[in-house]
Amino acid sequence: MAKEITPRSEDYSQWYLDIVRKARLADNSPVRGCMVIRPHGFAIWEKMRDALDGMFKQTGHVNAYFPLFIPKSFLSKEAAHVEGFAKECAVVTHYRLKNDPDGKGVVVDPEAKLEEELIVRPTSETIIWNTYRDWIQSYRDLPLLINQWANVVRWEMRTRPFLRTAEFLWQEGHTAHASSEEAMEETLKILDVYARFAEEYMAMPVIKGIKTPNERFAGADETFCIEALMQDGKALQAGTSHFLGQNFARAFDVFFLNKDNQQELVWATSWGVSTRLVGGLIMTHSDDDGLVLPPKLAPIQVVIVPIPKPVPELLEAANKIAAQLRAKGISVKVDDDDQNRPGFKFAEYEMIGVPVRLGLGQRDLDAGQVEVARRDTKEKSSVPLDTVADHVAQLLDDIQANLFNRAKAYRDAHITPVDTWAEFEDALENKGGFVSAHWDGTTETEVEIKEKTKATIRCIPVGNPEEPGTCILTGKPSRQRVLFAKAY
């Protein structure tokens, strides 16, 4: 199976597509730019969703659901917002089909034109704030802390499964507050939630930062992000949290009566992560033999393979081990398939990223032991049957930590400070990763650097120290370094 995967060193893009296909994560759809998420891929997303949903609820948020269709007029109410999304919108113009008079299937019924076109939601700020106008009357209705799990459509022309698709799954939080301080506190709280999820569950180290005005979410006053680094040296924006100020409240007339009986505009945030995280997970940890998953997000954490076949005595022992592991909250599969050879099974479970494999043969059983193989390092060891449950539980923790430490070591080794344009170009082309450089703070310079190198300012790191210097391109004064990178 691994021979069917293009090595990363030869073609990283094809390697990624091979992993998605061979690990049975997703298929192409008949609709260009969309994907069919297969059960294994969706199980990973479910693990992500459930973990994040629990974290949101721990911070006081509740789930709701808002319509897929948005009246076109709503997007016109916030100028920056409509400008940011206008080129990506799918538009519904008619509501009925009819049989083609020429007998060639069905056609759009020209008599069924909508009075107002509907936008298939690219994001939900507009329809949610139109709703909040009815829900918010006074300070007693605030804060309003709502999240929704949904799909969105952004009509992308260049797509890649999970990383960039015309339709994708995500969560989007939309909160309303009585003051700018509360709204900013919420924005940063969610940024911390995202960073904690990425590092503790995905084992993916991230840098928390602020986007430049040019990279800011359309309609936001400030956008905060978490940025990760993939194995090919490109950055991935893994999540964003936006301080929206009063822009959407103003656009949709959302006022509240404050404690002094005065009308005020509400303050807002929005934030989201998507199935793009599955792509980030693949590119952070996987290798030329297939998918590598951190145990906390692996649908199957342990597989037990009787060798050479699942005869009754071996199955009985395997099921006993499985029961001990399940009692510790570990997800286990006992492979009772008697058609395929052990070698095929081992390659299969390696391909789909099962973190731990137990091999149990008659000799192992007679010796009172089991072979334990870990996916991340390929190391194998023999472990006594009476301690295997405790051993595997600890091993899963070790694998989770090793994947994070390995990814962090790579990321840290690929943050390169430079002071000149020549050094900047050399680092981008020959090393990759994040390049820490001075920038004069203007959008014009930011755009020119992107045009010359395809590198963008990924973020201004949170807590970035002041460091006087000169811009790598213009030589103008700069008060701090920012992180550049080529990115997905």
C-alpha positions as CSV (number, residue, x, y, z in Angstrom):
1,M,0.0,0.0,0.0
2,A,2.8,2.4,1.0
3,K,4.2,2.0,-2.5
4,E,1.1,3.7,-3.9
5,I,1.9,6.8,-1.9
6,T,4.1,9.4,-3.6
7,P,7.0,10.2,-1.3
8,R,6.9,13.7,0.3
9,S,10.3,14.5,-1.0
10,E,9.2,13.9,-4.6
11,D,5.8,15.7,-4.7
12,Y,4.4,16.9,-1.4
13,S,1.1,17.9,-3.0
14,Q,0.5,14.5,-4.6
15,W,1.6,12.8,-1.3
16,Y,-1.2,14.7,0.5
17,L,-3.8,13.7,-2.1
18,D,-2.5,10.1,-1.9
19,I,-2.9,10.0,1.9
20,V,-6.5,11.4,1.6
21,R,-7.4,8.7,-0.9
22,K,-5.5,5.7,0.5
23,A,-6.4,6.4,4.1
24,R,-10.1,6.6,3.0
25,L,-10.6,10.1,4.3
26,A,-12.4,11.6,1.4
27,D,-13.3,11.2,-2.3
28,N,-13.9,13.7,-5.1
29,S,-17.5,14.8,-5.6
30,P,-19.4,15.1,-8.9
31,V,-19.6,18.8,-8.0
32,R,-16.3,20.4,-8.8
33,G,-14.5,21.6,-5.7
34,C,-16.6,19.6,-3.3
35,M,-15.7,16.4,-1.5
36,V,-17.4,13.3,-0.1
37,I,-16.1,12.8,3.5
38,R,-15.8,9.1,4.0
39,P,-16.6,7.4,7.4
40,H,-13.0,7.4,8.6
41,G,-12.5,11.1,7.7
42,F,-15.8,12.0,9.3
43,A,-15.0,10.0,12.4
44,I,-11.8,12.2,12.8
45,W,-13.9,15.4,12.3
46,E,-16.5,14.0,14.9
47,K,-13.7,13.6,17.5
48,M,-12.6,17.2,16.8
49,R,-16.1,18.5,16.9
50,D,-17.0,16.8,20.2
51,A,-13.8,18.0,21.9
52,L,-14.3,21.6,20.7
53,D,-18.0,21.5,21.5
54,G,-17.2,20.5,25.1
55,M,-14.6,23.3,25.4
56,F,-17.1,25.9,24.1
57,K,-19.8,24.7,26.6
58,Q,-17.3,24.9,29.4
59,T,-16.9,28.6,28.6
60,G,-20.7,29.2,28.7
61,H,-21.6,28.9,25.0
62,V,-24.7,27.2,23.7
63,N,-25.5,25.8,20.2
64,A,-28.2,27.1,17.8
65,Y,-28.8,26.8,14.1
66,F,-29.5,29.5,11.5
67,P,-30.7,29.3,7.9
68,L,-28.5,28.2,5.0
69,F,-30.0,30.9,2.8
70,I,-29.3,34.6,3.3
71,P,-31.3,37.4,1.5
72,K,-28.9,39.2,-0.9
73,S,-29.9,42.5,0.7
74,F,-28.4,41.4,4.0
75,L,-24.9,41.2,2.6
76,S,-25.3,44.8,1.3
77,K,-25.7,46.2,4.8
78,E,-22.0,45.9,5.9
79,A,-19.8,47.3,3.1
80,A,-16.5,45.7,4.1
81,H,-18.2,42.4,4.6
82,V,-19.9,42.2,1.2
83,E,-16.7,43.3,-0.5
84,G,-14.8,40.5,1.2
85,F,-17.2,37.8,0.2
86,A,-18.8,39.0,-3.0
87,K,-16.6,37.0,-5.4
88,E,-17.1,33.7,-3.4
89,C,-20.9,33.7,-3.2
90,A,-23.2,31.1,-4.7
91,V,-26.6,32.6,-5.6
92,V,-30.0,31.0,-5.8
93,T,-32.2,32.8,-8.4
94,H,-35.1,30.3,-9.0
95,Y,-37.1,27.9,-6.9
96,R,-38.5,25.4,-9.4
97,L,-37.5,23.1,-12.3
98,K,-39.7,21.8,-15.1
99,N,-39.4,19.1,-17.8
100,D,-37.5,20.3,-20.8
101,P,-40.0,20.7,-23.7
102,D,-37.4,19.0,-25.9
103,G,-37.4,16.0,-23.7
104,K,-33.8,16.6,-22.5
105,G,-34.3,16.2,-18.7
106,V,-35.2,19.3,-16.7
107,V,-34.7,23.0,-17.0
108,V,-35.1,26.0,-14.8
109,D,-38.6,27.3,-14.9
110,P,-38.3,30.9,-16.0
111,E,-41.6,31.7,-14.2
112,A,-40.2,30.7,-10.9
113,K,-37.7,33.5,-10.4
114,L,-37.2,34.7,-6.8
115,E,-38.2,38.2,-6.0
116,E,-34.9,38.5,-4.1
117,E,-32.0,36.3,-4.8
118,L,-30.7,34.2,-1.9
119,I,-27.0,33.7,-1.0
120,V,-25.9,30.2,0.1
121,R,-24.2,31.2,3.3
122,P,-20.5,31.9,3.1
123,T,-20.6,32.9,6.8
124,S,-23.5,33.8,9.0
125,E,-22.8,37.2,10.5
126,T,-25.6,39.0,8.5
127,I,-28.5,36.6,9.2
128,I,-27.5,36.1,12.8
129,W,-27.3,39.8,13.5
130,N,-30.6,40.4,11.8
131,T,-32.0,37.8,14.3
132,Y,-30.1,39.3,17.3
133,R,-32.0,42.5,16.7
134,D,-35.1,40.7,18.0
135,W,-33.4,38.8,20.8
136,I,-31.5,41.7,22.4
137,Q,-33.4,44.5,24.1
138,S,-31.5,45.4,27.3
139,Y,-28.3,44.7,29.1
140,R,-30.0,41.8,30.8
141,D,-30.0,39.9,27.5
142,L,-26.2,40.2,27.3
143,P,-23.8,38.5,26.9
144,L,-25.3,36.3,24.2
145,L,-22.9,33.4,23.6
146,I,-24.0,31.3,20.6
147,N,-22.2,28.8,18.4
148,Q,-23.5,26.8,15.4
149,W,-22.1,23.7,13.7
150,A,-22.9,24.0,10.0
151,N,-21.8,23.9,6.4
152,V,-20.8,26.9,4.3
153,V,-20.2,27.6,0.6
154,R,-17.4,29.7,-0.7
155,W,-17.0,29.3,-4.5
156,E,-13.3,28.4,-4.6
157,M,-11.7,27.9,-8.0
158,R,-8.5,26.1,-6.9
159,T,-9.5,23.4,-4.4
160,R,-7.8,20.6,-2.3
161,P,-9.7,18.1,-0.1
162,F,-10.1,19.5,3.5
163,L,-7.7,22.4,3.0
164,R,-9.8,24.4,0.5
165,T,-13.2,23.3,-0.8
166,A,-16.2,25.0,-2.2
167,E,-18.3,23.5,0.6
168,F,-16.9,22.7,4.0
169,L,-18.0,22.0,7.5
170,W,-17.2,24.2,10.4
171,Q,-18.4,25.9,13.6
172,E,-19.0,29.6,13.8
173,G,-19.4,31.4,17.1
174,H,-21.3,34.7,17.2
175,T,-21.4,36.6,20.5
176,A,-22.9,39.9,21.6
177,H,-21.7,42.0,24.5
178,A,-22.4,45.2,26.4
179,S,-18.9,46.6,26.1
180,S,-15.8,46.6,23.9
181,E,-13.8,45.2,26.8
182,E,-16.1,42.2,27.2
183,A,-16.1,41.6,23.5
184,M,-12.3,41.7,23.3
185,E,-12.0,39.4,26.3
186,E,-14.2,36.9,24.5
187,T,-12.2,37.2,21.3
188,L,-9.0,36.4,23.2
189,K,-10.6,33.6,25.3
190,I,-11.7,31.8,22.1
191,L,-8.2,32.3,20.6
192,D,-6.8,30.5,23.7
193,V,-9.4,27.7,23.3
194,Y,-8.3,27.2,19.7
195,A,-4.7,27.1,20.6
196,R,-5.2,24.7,23.5
197,F,-7.3,22.4,21.2
198,A,-4.6,22.5,18.5
199,E,-1.8,21.7,20.8
200,E,-3.5,19.3,23.3
201,Y,-5.7,17.3,20.9
202,M,-4.1,17.7,17.5
203,A,-0.5,17.7,18.8
204,M,0.0,20.6,16.4
205,P,2.0,23.6,17.8
206,V,0.6,27.0,16.9
207,I,1.5,30.6,17.1
208,K,-1.2,33.0,18.4
209,G,-1.1,36.3,16.5
210,I,-2.9,39.3,15.1
211,K,-3.6,39.7,11.4
212,T,-2.6,42.9,9.6
213,P,-5.4,45.1,8.3
214,N,-4.9,43.7,4.8
215,E,-5.4,40.1,6.1
216,R,-8.3,41.0,8.5
217,F,-11.7,39.3,8.3
218,A,-14.1,41.4,6.2
219,G,-16.1,43.5,8.6
220,A,-13.9,43.1,11.6
221,D,-11.9,45.6,13.7
222,E,-9.3,43.1,14.6
223,T,-8.6,39.5,13.6
224,F,-6.6,37.1,15.8
225,C,-5.4,33.7,14.5
226,I,-3.5,30.6,15.2
227,E,-0.8,29.7,12.7
228,A,0.7,26.3,12.3
229,L,3.6,25.0,10.1
230,M,3.3,22.0,7.8
231,Q,6.0,19.5,7.0
232,D,6.7,21.2,3.6
233,G,7.5,24.5,5.3
234,K,4.2,26.2,4.4
235,A,2.0,27.8,7.0
236,L,-1.6,27.0,7.7
237,Q,-4.1,29.4,9.3
238,A,-5.8,26.9,11.6
239,G,-8.4,29.2,13.3
240,T,-9.5,32.8,13.6
241,S,-11.3,34.8,16.2
242,H,-12.6,38.3,15.3
243,F,-13.4,41.4,17.3
244,L,-16.2,42.9,15.2
245,G,-16.6,46.1,17.2
246,Q,-20.1,47.6,16.6
247,N,-20.0,47.1,12.8
248,F,-22.7,44.5,12.5
249,A,-24.8,45.9,15.3
250,R,-24.8,49.3,13.4
251,A,-25.6,47.6,10.1
252,F,-28.6,45.8,11.6
253,D,-29.7,48.3,14.2
254,V,-29.0,46.1,17.2
255,F,-29.3,48.3,20.3
256,F,-29.6,47.5,23.9
257,L,-30.8,49.6,26.9
258,N,-27.9,49.9,29.3
259,K,-28.0,50.2,33.1
260,D,-28.4,54.0,32.8
261,N,-31.5,53.6,30.6
262,Q,-29.6,54.7,27.5
263,Q,-29.6,53.1,24.1
264,E,-26.2,51.7,23.0
265,L,-25.0,49.6,20.0
266,V,-24.0,46.0,20.9
267,W,-20.4,44.9,20.7
268,A,-19.7,41.7,18.7
269,T,-17.3,38.8,18.1
270,S,-17.2,35.9,15.6
271,W,-14.9,33.0,15.4
272,G,-14.5,29.6,13.6
273,V,-12.5,26.6,12.7
274,S,-13.4,24.1,9.9
275,T,-12.6,20.7,8.4
276,R,-9.4,22.4,7.2
277,L,-8.1,21.1,10.6
278,V,-8.2,17.6,9.2
279,G,-5.9,18.7,6.4
280,G,-3.6,20.3,9.0
281,L,-3.6,17.1,11.0
282,I,-2.5,15.1,7.9
283,M,0.3,17.5,7.0
284,T,1.6,17.9,10.5
285,H,2.2,14.3,11.4
286,S,1.8,11.8,8.5
287,D,4.6,10.0,6.7
288,D,5.3,8.1,3.5
289,D,3.6,5.0,4.9
290,G,0.3,6.7,5.5
291,L,-1.7,8.6,8.0
292,V,-0.4,9.3,11.5
293,L,-3.0,10.4,14.1
294,P,-2.5,11.7,17.6
295,P,-4.3,9.2,20.0
296,K,-6.8,11.8,21.2
297,L,-8.3,12.2,17.7
298,A,-7.9,8.6,16.4
299,P,-11.2,6.9,15.9
300,I,-9.5,3.6,16.7
301,Q,-6.7,4.0,19.2
302,V,-5.7,0.4,19.4
303,V,-6.2,-2.6,17.1
304,I,-5.6,-6.2,18.2
305,V,-4.6,-8.6,15.4
306,P,-4.7,-12.4,16.2
307,I,-1.8,-14.1,14.3
308,P,-1.9,-15.8,11.9
309,K,-5.7,-16.2,12.1
310,P,-8.4,-15.3,14.6
311,V,-8.9,-18.8,16.1
312,P,-11.1,-19.1,19.2
313,E,-8.4,-19.2,21.8
314,L,-6.6,-16.1,20.4
315,L,-9.9,-14.2,19.9
316,E,-10.8,-15.0,23.5
317,A,-7.5,-13.5,24.7
318,A,-7.8,-10.5,22.4
319,N,-11.3,-9.7,23.6
320,K,-10.1,-10.0,27.2
321,I,-7.4,-7.4,26.5
322,A,-9.9,-5.2,24.6
323,A,-12.2,-5.2,27.6
324,Q,-9.4,-4.1,29.9
325,L,-8.5,-1.3,27.5
326,R,-12.1,-0.2,27.1
327,A,-12.4,0.0,30.8
328,K,-9.7,2.7,30.7
329,G,-11.7,4.7,28.0
330,I,-9.6,3.5,25.1
331,S,-11.2,2.8,21.7
332,V,-10.3,-0.7,20.5
333,K,-10.9,-2.9,17.5
334,V,-10.4,-6.7,17.6
335,D,-9.7,-7.8,14.0
336,D,-11.6,-11.0,13.6
337,D,-11.3,-11.1,9.8
338,D,-10.1,-14.5,8.6
339,Q,-9.6,-13.7,5.0
340,N,-6.6,-11.4,4.9
341,R,-3.0,-12.2,6.0
342,P,-1.5,-10.4,9.0
343,G,1.0,-8.5,6.8
344,F,-1.9,-7.0,4.8
345,K,-3.7,-6.0,8.0
346,F,-0.6,-4.4,9.5
347,A,-0.2,-2.3,6.4
348,E,-3.8,-1.3,6.4
349,Y,-3.8,-0.2,10.0
350,E,-0.6,1.7,9.4
351,M,-2.2,3.4,6.4
352,I,-5.2,4.7,8.3
353,G,-3.2,5.9,11.3
354,V,-4.1,3.6,14.2
355,P,-1.7,4.7,16.9
356,V,-1.1,1.3,18.6
357,R,-1.2,-2.2,17.2
358,L,-1.1,-5.4,19.3
359,G,-0.1,-8.7,17.6
360,L,-1.2,-11.8,19.4
361,G,0.0,-15.3,18.3
362,Q,-0.1,-18.7,20.0
363,R,3.6,-18.4,21.0
364,D,2.8,-15.0,22.6
365,L,-0.1,-16.5,24.4
366,D,2.0,-19.4,25.7
367,A,4.7,-16.9,26.8
368,G,2.1,-14.7,28.5
369,Q,3.0,-11.7,26.4
370,V,1.8,-9.6,23.4
371,E,3.7,-7.7,20.7
372,V,3.0,-3.9,20.9
373,A,3.8,-1.7,17.9
374,R,3.5,2.1,17.9
375,R,2.6,3.9,14.7
376,D,4.6,7.1,15.3
377,T,8.1,5.5,15.6
378,K,7.4,2.0,14.3
379,E,9.0,0.6,17.4
380,K,7.9,-2.8,18.7
381,S,8.2,-4.4,22.1
382,S,6.9,-7.5,24.0
383,V,4.7,-6.7,27.0
384,P,3.4,-9.1,29.6
385,L,-0.3,-9.8,29.2
386,D,-1.1,-8.9,32.8
387,T,0.3,-5.4,32.4
388,V,-0.5,-4.6,28.8
389,A,-3.6,-2.4,29.6
390,D,-1.5,-0.1,31.8
391,H,1.3,-0.2,29.3
392,V,-0.9,0.8,26.3
393,A,-2.6,3.6,28.3
394,Q,0.8,5.1,29.1
395,L,2.0,4.5,25.5
396,L,-0.9,6.5,24.1
397,D,0.0,9.4,26.3
398,D,3.7,9.0,25.1
399,I,2.7,9.0,21.5
400,Q,0.5,12.1,21.9
401,A,3.4,13.9,23.5
402,N,6.0,12.7,21.0
403,L,3.9,13.9,18.1
404,F,3.6,17.3,19.6
405,N,7.3,17.6,20.5
406,R,8.4,16.3,17.1
407,A,6.2,18.9,15.3
408,K,7.3,21.7,17.7
409,A,11.0,20.9,17.1
410,Y,10.4,21.1,13.4
411,R,8.4,24.4,13.7
412,D,11.0,26.0,16.0
413,A,13.9,25.0,13.7
414,H,12.0,26.7,10.9
415,I,11.6,30.2,12.4
416,T,14.3,32.2,10.8
417,P,15.1,35.8,11.7
418,V,16.5,37.9,8.8
419,D,17.5,41.5,8.4
420,T,18.0,42.0,4.7
421,W,16.0,41.3,1.5
422,A,18.6,38.9,0.3
423,E,18.4,36.9,3.5
424,F,14.6,37.0,3.3
425,E,14.4,35.6,-0.2
426,D,17.0,32.9,0.6
427,A,15.2,31.7,3.7
428,L,11.9,31.5,1.8
429,E,13.3,29.6,-1.1
430,N,15.8,27.3,0.5
431,K,14.6,26.7,4.0
432,G,10.9,27.5,4.2
433,G,8.9,28.0,7.3
434,F,8.3,31.2,9.2
435,V,10.6,34.1,8.4
436,S,10.8,36.7,11.1
437,A,11.5,40.1,9.6
438,H,10.9,43.8,9.9
439,W,8.1,45.5,7.9
440,D,7.3,49.2,7.7
441,G,3.6,48.7,8.6
442,T,2.1,49.7,5.3
443,T,-0.3,47.7,3.2
444,E,1.5,48.8,0.1
445,T,4.7,47.1,1.2
446,E,2.9,44.0,2.4
447,V,1.3,43.6,-1.0
448,E,4.5,44.2,-2.9
449,I,6.3,41.6,-0.8
450,K,3.5,39.1,-1.6
451,E,3.7,39.9,-5.3
452,K,7.5,39.4,-5.4
453,T,7.7,36.2,-3.3
454,K,4.2,34.8,-2.7
455,A,4.8,35.1,1.0
456,T,2.3,36.8,3.2
457,I,2.4,38.2,6.7
458,R,0.9,35.3,8.7
459,C,0.6,37.3,11.9
460,I,2.1,39.7,14.4
461,P,2.6,37.3,17.3
462,V,0.6,38.0,20.5
463,G,3.0,39.6,23.0
464,N,5.5,40.5,20.2
465,P,8.3,42.5,21.7
466,E,9.3,45.9,20.4
467,E,12.5,45.7,18.4
468,P,13.5,48.8,16.4
469,G,14.8,48.0,12.9
470,T,14.3,48.7,9.2
471,C,11.9,47.1,6.8
472,I,13.5,44.4,4.6
473,L,12.0,45.9,1.4
474,T,11.8,49.6,1.8
475,G,14.4,50.3,4.5
476,K,11.9,52.5,6.4
477,P,11.8,52.3,10.2
478,S,10.0,49.4,11.9
479,R,9.2,48.8,15.5
480,Q,8.8,45.0,15.6
481,R,9.3,41.9,13.6
482,V,6.4,40.0,12.0
483,L,6.1,36.4,10.7
484,F,6.1,35.9,6.9
485,A,5.6,32.5,5.2
486,K,4.2,30.9,2.1
487,A,0.9,29.4,3.1
488,Y,-2.1,27.2,2.2
